[in-house]
Amino acid sequence: MRGAERLFSQQAVRLLFVEMSSGTLKARGSSPLELMAWLHAHGYDCTHLTIAARRLPVNMLELDV
């Protein structure tokens, strides 16, 4: 995602469907929260997050990022 930052900054990508692995992100020095905050900073809104087959609403304004 960071390698395509110019595309995201220009909002050339209108819709994203993102599958995250917290273990993989952690191994790369990141986290699901950091990824969602990065996307939000580039003008994208996360509509929900699924963890262990449970659907949880995510409101970026309520996250402490």
Secondary structure, 3 states (H helix, E strand, C coil): CHHHHHHHHCCCCCCCCCCCCHHHHHHCCCCHHHHHHHHHHCCCCCCEEEECCEEEECCHHHCCC
